[in-house]
Amino acid sequence: MHPREPIFVDSNIPMYAAGADHPYRLSCQQVLERILTGQLDALTNSEVHQEILHRYLALQLDDKAREVSEDFQIMVPRVLPVTLHDVGRARELSRTYPRLPARDLIHVAVMLNQGVTTIVSADRHFDGVSEIVRRAPSDILLSGA
């Protein structure tokens, strides 16, 4: 990956970074720091913010929901919309990847429709999607990209 190629940031990156002690916490914090300092060109989509809000609100952590989403918006201000075209592409992708969760099909569809091929995520199920490359948070840090 070229250092300036945009990388899609999945919801688990800000959530692990903001969460309790976890093996991914530090590496996710460091990925976000690299984004803030301009070392990584990052983007996300509106569905990622929905996931953040949904998870924390379901846990009745309303303030945390707003805080993590707002902070993530500051860190990654380039937020792509989810369009009907993306939904159509996700439907098509579901034929090839029937076990991929719907929200992740949407992420892949948005990425492909925007020409983005790399996602930073702790979710290994993206590894099975041949059209994209998943980079674990630690991989991003080790590669220097």
PyMOL commands that place a pseudoatom at each C-alpha (Angstrom):
pseudoatom trace, name=CA, resn=MET, resi=1, chain=A, elem=C, hetatm=0, pos=[0.000, 0.000, 0.000]
pseudoatom trace, name=CA, resn=HIS, resi=2, chain=A, elem=C, hetatm=0, pos=[1.284, 3.437, -0.924]
pseudoatom trace, name=CA, resn=PRO, resi=3, chain=A, elem=C, hetatm=0, pos=[1.388, 5.721, 2.156]
pseudoatom trace, name=CA, resn=ARG, resi=4, chain=A, elem=C, hetatm=0, pos=[-1.050, 8.193, 0.576]
pseudoatom trace, name=CA, resn=GLU, resi=5, chain=A, elem=C, hetatm=0, pos=[-3.560, 5.648, -0.673]
pseudoatom trace, name=CA, resn=PRO, resi=6, chain=A, elem=C, hetatm=0, pos=[-6.693, 6.153, 1.411]
pseudoatom trace, name=CA, resn=ILE, resi=7, chain=A, elem=C, hetatm=0, pos=[-7.456, 3.462, 3.928]
pseudoatom trace, name=CA, resn=PHE, resi=8, chain=A, elem=C, hetatm=0, pos=[-10.963, 2.706, 5.150]
pseudoatom trace, name=CA, resn=VAL, resi=9, chain=A, elem=C, hetatm=0, pos=[-11.257, 2.727, 8.953]
pseudoatom trace, name=CA, resn=ASP, resi=10, chain=A, elem=C, hetatm=0, pos=[-13.665, 0.182, 10.440]
pseudoatom trace, name=CA, resn=SER, resi=11, chain=A, elem=C, hetatm=0, pos=[-15.740, 0.884, 13.558]
pseudoatom trace, name=CA, resn=ASN, resi=12, chain=A, elem=C, hetatm=0, pos=[-13.694, -1.419, 15.784]
pseudoatom trace, name=CA, resn=ILE, resi=13, chain=A, elem=C, hetatm=0, pos=[-10.640, 0.842, 15.517]
pseudoatom trace, name=CA, resn=PRO, resi=14, chain=A, elem=C, hetatm=0, pos=[-12.092, 3.837, 17.420]
pseudoatom trace, name=CA, resn=MET, resi=15, chain=A, elem=C, hetatm=0, pos=[-14.070, 1.519, 19.691]
pseudoatom trace, name=CA, resn=TYR, resi=16, chain=A, elem=C, hetatm=0, pos=[-11.042, -0.515, 20.783]
pseudoatom trace, name=CA, resn=ALA, resi=17, chain=A, elem=C, hetatm=0, pos=[-9.039, 2.711, 21.114]
pseudoatom trace, name=CA, resn=ALA, resi=18, chain=A, elem=C, hetatm=0, pos=[-11.674, 4.202, 23.423]
pseudoatom trace, name=CA, resn=GLY, resi=19, chain=A, elem=C, hetatm=0, pos=[-12.444, 0.998, 25.276]
pseudoatom trace, name=CA, resn=ALA, resi=20, chain=A, elem=C, hetatm=0, pos=[-11.173, -0.867, 28.280]
pseudoatom trace, name=CA, resn=ASP, resi=21, chain=A, elem=C, hetatm=0, pos=[-7.831, -2.645, 28.355]
pseudoatom trace, name=CA, resn=HIS, resi=22, chain=A, elem=C, hetatm=0, pos=[-7.652, -5.037, 25.402]
pseudoatom trace, name=CA, resn=PRO, resi=23, chain=A, elem=C, hetatm=0, pos=[-4.874, -6.488, 23.222]
pseudoatom trace, name=CA, resn=TYR, resi=24, chain=A, elem=C, hetatm=0, pos=[-5.988, -4.193, 20.343]
pseudoatom trace, name=CA, resn=ARG, resi=25, chain=A, elem=C, hetatm=0, pos=[-6.357, -1.014, 22.379]
pseudoatom trace, name=CA, resn=LEU, resi=26, chain=A, elem=C, hetatm=0, pos=[-2.842, 0.420, 22.067]
pseudoatom trace, name=CA, resn=SER, resi=27, chain=A, elem=C, hetatm=0, pos=[-2.397, -0.432, 18.383]
pseudoatom trace, name=CA, resn=CYS, resi=28, chain=A, elem=C, hetatm=0, pos=[-5.795, 1.118, 17.564]
pseudoatom trace, name=CA, resn=GLN, resi=29, chain=A, elem=C, hetatm=0, pos=[-4.835, 4.260, 19.474]
pseudoatom trace, name=CA, resn=GLN, resi=30, chain=A, elem=C, hetatm=0, pos=[-1.570, 4.394, 17.536]
pseudoatom trace, name=CA, resn=VAL, resi=31, chain=A, elem=C, hetatm=0, pos=[-3.364, 3.987, 14.186]
pseudoatom trace, name=CA, resn=LEU, resi=32, chain=A, elem=C, hetatm=0, pos=[-5.624, 6.912, 15.050]
pseudoatom trace, name=CA, resn=GLU, resi=33, chain=A, elem=C, hetatm=0, pos=[-2.574, 8.954, 16.075]
pseudoatom trace, name=CA, resn=ARG, resi=34, chain=A, elem=C, hetatm=0, pos=[-0.985, 8.263, 12.677]
pseudoatom trace, name=CA, resn=ILE, resi=35, chain=A, elem=C, hetatm=0, pos=[-4.179, 9.452, 11.030]
pseudoatom trace, name=CA, resn=LEU, resi=36, chain=A, elem=C, hetatm=0, pos=[-4.226, 12.623, 13.141]
pseudoatom trace, name=CA, resn=THR, resi=37, chain=A, elem=C, hetatm=0, pos=[-0.615, 13.420, 12.271]
pseudoatom trace, name=CA, resn=GLY, resi=38, chain=A, elem=C, hetatm=0, pos=[-1.265, 12.931, 8.562]
pseudoatom trace, name=CA, resn=GLN, resi=39, chain=A, elem=C, hetatm=0, pos=[0.855, 9.804, 8.197]
pseudoatom trace, name=CA, resn=LEU, resi=40, chain=A, elem=C, hetatm=0, pos=[-2.206, 7.881, 7.007]
pseudoatom trace, name=CA, resn=ASP, resi=41, chain=A, elem=C, hetatm=0, pos=[-4.841, 9.096, 4.562]
pseudoatom trace, name=CA, resn=ALA, resi=42, chain=A, elem=C, hetatm=0, pos=[-8.036, 7.735, 6.094]
pseudoatom trace, name=CA, resn=LEU, resi=43, chain=A, elem=C, hetatm=0, pos=[-11.725, 7.720, 5.386]
pseudoatom trace, name=CA, resn=THR, resi=44, chain=A, elem=C, hetatm=0, pos=[-14.791, 5.919, 6.646]
pseudoatom trace, name=CA, resn=ASN, resi=45, chain=A, elem=C, hetatm=0, pos=[-18.513, 5.892, 5.949]
pseudoatom trace, name=CA, resn=SER, resi=46, chain=A, elem=C, hetatm=0, pos=[-21.672, 6.950, 7.735]
pseudoatom trace, name=CA, resn=GLU, resi=47, chain=A, elem=C, hetatm=0, pos=[-22.504, 3.343, 8.607]
pseudoatom trace, name=CA, resn=VAL, resi=48, chain=A, elem=C, hetatm=0, pos=[-19.392, 3.191, 10.812]
pseudoatom trace, name=CA, resn=HIS, resi=49, chain=A, elem=C, hetatm=0, pos=[-20.805, 6.015, 12.926]
pseudoatom trace, name=CA, resn=GLN, resi=50, chain=A, elem=C, hetatm=0, pos=[-24.138, 4.190, 13.078]
pseudoatom trace, name=CA, resn=GLU, resi=51, chain=A, elem=C, hetatm=0, pos=[-22.314, 1.088, 14.380]
pseudoatom trace, name=CA, resn=ILE, resi=52, chain=A, elem=C, hetatm=0, pos=[-20.546, 3.118, 17.072]
pseudoatom trace, name=CA, resn=LEU, resi=53, chain=A, elem=C, hetatm=0, pos=[-23.786, 4.743, 18.191]
pseudoatom trace, name=CA, resn=HIS, resi=54, chain=A, elem=C, hetatm=0, pos=[-25.730, 1.481, 18.042]
pseudoatom trace, name=CA, resn=ARG, resi=55, chain=A, elem=C, hetatm=0, pos=[-23.241, -0.469, 20.155]
pseudoatom trace, name=CA, resn=TYR, resi=56, chain=A, elem=C, hetatm=0, pos=[-22.795, 2.061, 22.932]
pseudoatom trace, name=CA, resn=LEU, resi=57, chain=A, elem=C, hetatm=0, pos=[-26.479, 3.042, 23.060]
pseudoatom trace, name=CA, resn=ALA, resi=58, chain=A, elem=C, hetatm=0, pos=[-27.412, -0.654, 23.319]
pseudoatom trace, name=CA, resn=LEU, resi=59, chain=A, elem=C, hetatm=0, pos=[-25.123, -0.823, 26.350]
pseudoatom trace, name=CA, resn=GLN, resi=60, chain=A, elem=C, hetatm=0, pos=[-26.836, 2.302, 27.733]
pseudoatom trace, name=CA, resn=LEU, resi=61, chain=A, elem=C, hetatm=0, pos=[-23.573, 4.239, 27.434]
pseudoatom trace, name=CA, resn=ASP, resi=62, chain=A, elem=C, hetatm=0, pos=[-25.194, 7.255, 25.801]
pseudoatom trace, name=CA, resn=ASP, resi=63, chain=A, elem=C, hetatm=0, pos=[-22.445, 9.761, 26.612]
pseudoatom trace, name=CA, resn=LYS, resi=64, chain=A, elem=C, hetatm=0, pos=[-19.791, 7.321, 25.397]
pseudoatom trace, name=CA, resn=ALA, resi=65, chain=A, elem=C, hetatm=0, pos=[-21.736, 6.805, 22.153]
pseudoatom trace, name=CA, resn=ARG, resi=66, chain=A, elem=C, hetatm=0, pos=[-21.728, 10.515, 21.411]
pseudoatom trace, name=CA, resn=GLU, resi=67, chain=A, elem=C, hetatm=0, pos=[-18.129, 11.007, 22.540]
pseudoatom trace, name=CA, resn=VAL, resi=68, chain=A, elem=C, hetatm=0, pos=[-16.604, 8.203, 20.465]
pseudoatom trace, name=CA, resn=SER, resi=69, chain=A, elem=C, hetatm=0, pos=[-18.569, 9.167, 17.351]
pseudoatom trace, name=CA, resn=GLU, resi=70, chain=A, elem=C, hetatm=0, pos=[-17.717, 12.871, 17.721]
pseudoatom trace, name=CA, resn=ASP, resi=71, chain=A, elem=C, hetatm=0, pos=[-14.029, 12.196, 18.399]
pseudoatom trace, name=CA, resn=PHE, resi=72, chain=A, elem=C, hetatm=0, pos=[-13.859, 9.798, 15.452]
pseudoatom trace, name=CA, resn=GLN, resi=73, chain=A, elem=C, hetatm=0, pos=[-15.447, 12.423, 13.199]
pseudoatom trace, name=CA, resn=ILE, resi=74, chain=A, elem=C, hetatm=0, pos=[-12.682, 14.846, 14.177]
pseudoatom trace, name=CA, resn=MET, resi=75, chain=A, elem=C, hetatm=0, pos=[-9.980, 12.223, 13.562]
pseudoatom trace, name=CA, resn=VAL, resi=76, chain=A, elem=C, hetatm=0, pos=[-11.464, 10.960, 10.281]
pseudoatom trace, name=CA, resn=PRO, resi=77, chain=A, elem=C, hetatm=0, pos=[-13.536, 13.815, 8.844]
pseudoatom trace, name=CA, resn=ARG, resi=78, chain=A, elem=C, hetatm=0, pos=[-13.782, 12.233, 5.392]
pseudoatom trace, name=CA, resn=VAL, resi=79, chain=A, elem=C, hetatm=0, pos=[-17.042, 10.296, 5.795]
pseudoatom trace, name=CA, resn=LEU, resi=80, chain=A, elem=C, hetatm=0, pos=[-18.538, 8.704, 2.704]
pseudoatom trace, name=CA, resn=PRO, resi=81, chain=A, elem=C, hetatm=0, pos=[-22.305, 8.343, 2.440]
pseudoatom trace, name=CA, resn=VAL, resi=82, chain=A, elem=C, hetatm=0, pos=[-23.999, 5.009, 1.995]
pseudoatom trace, name=CA, resn=THR, resi=83, chain=A, elem=C, hetatm=0, pos=[-26.053, 5.278, -1.192]
pseudoatom trace, name=CA, resn=LEU, resi=84, chain=A, elem=C, hetatm=0, pos=[-28.621, 3.071, -2.861]
pseudoatom trace, name=CA, resn=HIS, resi=85, chain=A, elem=C, hetatm=0, pos=[-25.892, 2.202, -5.382]
pseudoatom trace, name=CA, resn=ASP, resi=86, chain=A, elem=C, hetatm=0, pos=[-23.805, 0.893, -2.461]
pseudoatom trace, name=CA, resn=VAL, resi=87, chain=A, elem=C, hetatm=0, pos=[-26.760, -1.134, -1.180]
pseudoatom trace, name=CA, resn=GLY, resi=88, chain=A, elem=C, hetatm=0, pos=[-27.160, -2.699, -4.622]
pseudoatom trace, name=CA, resn=ARG, resi=89, chain=A, elem=C, hetatm=0, pos=[-23.495, -3.607, -4.738]
pseudoatom trace, name=CA, resn=ALA, resi=90, chain=A, elem=C, hetatm=0, pos=[-23.739, -5.082, -1.222]
pseudoatom trace, name=CA, resn=ARG, resi=91, chain=A, elem=C, hetatm=0, pos=[-26.630, -7.253, -2.414]
pseudoatom trace, name=CA, resn=GLU, resi=92, chain=A, elem=C, hetatm=0, pos=[-24.476, -8.530, -5.262]
pseudoatom trace, name=CA, resn=LEU, resi=93, chain=A, elem=C, hetatm=0, pos=[-21.511, -9.110, -2.957]
pseudoatom trace, name=CA, resn=SER, resi=94, chain=A, elem=C, hetatm=0, pos=[-23.755, -11.167, -0.657]
pseudoatom trace, name=CA, resn=ARG, resi=95, chain=A, elem=C, hetatm=0, pos=[-23.948, -13.800, -3.410]
pseudoatom trace, name=CA, resn=THR, resi=96, chain=A, elem=C, hetatm=0, pos=[-20.166, -14.220, -3.354]
pseudoatom trace, name=CA, resn=TYR, resi=97, chain=A, elem=C, hetatm=0, pos=[-19.751, -13.694, 0.407]
pseudoatom trace, name=CA, resn=PRO, resi=98, chain=A, elem=C, hetatm=0, pos=[-22.944, -15.092, 1.990]
pseudoatom trace, name=CA, resn=ARG, resi=99, chain=A, elem=C, hetatm=0, pos=[-21.388, -15.303, 5.477]
pseudoatom trace, name=CA, resn=LEU, resi=100, chain=A, elem=C, hetatm=0, pos=[-20.170, -11.696, 5.578]
pseudoatom trace, name=CA, resn=PRO, resi=101, chain=A, elem=C, hetatm=0, pos=[-22.405, -9.622, 7.896]
pseudoatom trace, name=CA, resn=ALA, resi=102, chain=A, elem=C, hetatm=0, pos=[-24.645, -7.052, 6.178]
pseudoatom trace, name=CA, resn=ARG, resi=103, chain=A, elem=C, hetatm=0, pos=[-22.875, -4.031, 7.689]
pseudoatom trace, name=CA, resn=ASP, resi=104, chain=A, elem=C, hetatm=0, pos=[-19.541, -5.331, 6.412]
pseudoatom trace, name=CA, resn=LEU, resi=105, chain=A, elem=C, hetatm=0, pos=[-21.002, -5.993, 2.962]
pseudoatom trace, name=CA, resn=ILE, resi=106, chain=A, elem=C, hetatm=0, pos=[-22.000, -2.309, 2.981]
pseudoatom trace, name=CA, resn=HIS, resi=107, chain=A, elem=C, hetatm=0, pos=[-18.456, -1.267, 3.943]
pseudoatom trace, name=CA, resn=VAL, resi=108, chain=A, elem=C, hetatm=0, pos=[-16.961, -3.361, 1.138]
pseudoatom trace, name=CA, resn=ALA, resi=109, chain=A, elem=C, hetatm=0, pos=[-19.493, -2.020, -1.362]
pseudoatom trace, name=CA, resn=VAL, resi=110, chain=A, elem=C, hetatm=0, pos=[-18.749, 1.599, -0.414]
pseudoatom trace, name=CA, resn=MET, resi=111, chain=A, elem=C, hetatm=0, pos=[-15.022, 0.916, -0.635]
pseudoatom trace, name=CA, resn=LEU, resi=112, chain=A, elem=C, hetatm=0, pos=[-15.242, -0.714, -4.059]
pseudoatom trace, name=CA, resn=ASN, resi=113, chain=A, elem=C, hetatm=0, pos=[-17.586, 1.944, -5.428]
pseudoatom trace, name=CA, resn=GLN, resi=114, chain=A, elem=C, hetatm=0, pos=[-15.070, 4.598, -4.313]
pseudoatom trace, name=CA, resn=GLY, resi=115, chain=A, elem=C, hetatm=0, pos=[-11.957, 2.743, -5.510]
pseudoatom trace, name=CA, resn=VAL, resi=116, chain=A, elem=C, hetatm=0, pos=[-10.652, 2.059, -1.997]
pseudoatom trace, name=CA, resn=THR, resi=117, chain=A, elem=C, hetatm=0, pos=[-8.963, -1.325, -1.606]
pseudoatom trace, name=CA, resn=THR, resi=118, chain=A, elem=C, hetatm=0, pos=[-7.582, -1.354, 1.944]
pseudoatom trace, name=CA, resn=ILE, resi=119, chain=A, elem=C, hetatm=0, pos=[-9.409, -1.516, 5.272]
pseudoatom trace, name=CA, resn=VAL, resi=120, chain=A, elem=C, hetatm=0, pos=[-7.895, -1.315, 8.729]
pseudoatom trace, name=CA, resn=SER, resi=121, chain=A, elem=C, hetatm=0, pos=[-9.923, -3.615, 10.945]
pseudoatom trace, name=CA, resn=ALA, resi=122, chain=A, elem=C, hetatm=0, pos=[-9.548, -6.183, 13.688]
pseudoatom trace, name=CA, resn=ASP, resi=123, chain=A, elem=C, hetatm=0, pos=[-12.245, -8.267, 11.976]
pseudoatom trace, name=CA, resn=ARG, resi=124, chain=A, elem=C, hetatm=0, pos=[-10.606, -11.218, 10.228]
pseudoatom trace, name=CA, resn=HIS, resi=125, chain=A, elem=C, hetatm=0, pos=[-13.658, -12.072, 8.144]
pseudoatom trace, name=CA, resn=PHE, resi=126, chain=A, elem=C, hetatm=0, pos=[-12.604, -9.292, 5.736]
pseudoatom trace, name=CA, resn=ASP, resi=127, chain=A, elem=C, hetatm=0, pos=[-9.626, -11.538, 4.871]
pseudoatom trace, name=CA, resn=GLY, resi=128, chain=A, elem=C, hetatm=0, pos=[-11.963, -13.678, 2.794]
pseudoatom trace, name=CA, resn=VAL, resi=129, chain=A, elem=C, hetatm=0, pos=[-12.972, -10.795, 0.507]
pseudoatom trace, name=CA, resn=SER, resi=130, chain=A, elem=C, hetatm=0, pos=[-10.730, -11.033, -2.542]
pseudoatom trace, name=CA, resn=GLU, resi=131, chain=A, elem=C, hetatm=0, pos=[-11.428, -7.505, -3.806]
pseudoatom trace, name=CA, resn=ILE, resi=132, chain=A, elem=C, hetatm=0, pos=[-9.926, -5.790, -0.745]
pseudoatom trace, name=CA, resn=VAL, resi=133, chain=A, elem=C, hetatm=0, pos=[-6.995, -6.127, 1.652]
pseudoatom trace, name=CA, resn=ARG, resi=134, chain=A, elem=C, hetatm=0, pos=[-7.535, -6.094, 5.403]
pseudoatom trace, name=CA, resn=ARG, resi=135, chain=A, elem=C, hetatm=0, pos=[-4.741, -4.682, 7.500]
pseudoatom trace, name=CA, resn=ALA, resi=136, chain=A, elem=C, hetatm=0, pos=[-4.768, -5.371, 11.222]
pseudoatom trace, name=CA, resn=PRO, resi=137, chain=A, elem=C, hetatm=0, pos=[-3.936, -2.333, 13.368]
pseudoatom trace, name=CA, resn=SER, resi=138, chain=A, elem=C, hetatm=0, pos=[-0.557, -3.851, 14.250]
pseudoatom trace, name=CA, resn=ASP, resi=139, chain=A, elem=C, hetatm=0, pos=[0.186, -4.462, 10.545]
pseudoatom trace, name=CA, resn=ILE, resi=140, chain=A, elem=C, hetatm=0, pos=[-0.305, -0.766, 9.821]
pseudoatom trace, name=CA, resn=LEU, resi=141, chain=A, elem=C, hetatm=0, pos=[2.164, 0.159, 12.531]
pseudoatom trace, name=CA, resn=LEU, resi=142, chain=A, elem=C, hetatm=0, pos=[4.765, -2.408, 11.508]
pseudoatom trace, name=CA, resn=SER, resi=143, chain=A, elem=C, hetatm=0, pos=[4.631, -1.489, 7.822]
pseudoatom trace, name=CA, resn=GLY, resi=144, chain=A, elem=C, hetatm=0, pos=[5.234, 2.194, 8.418]
pseudoatom trace, name=CA, resn=ALA, resi=145, chain=A, elem=C, hetatm=0, pos=[2.271, 2.894, 6.097]
for i in range(1, 145): cmd.bond("trace and resi %d" % i, "trace and resi %d" % (i + 1))
show_as sticks, trace
zoom trace
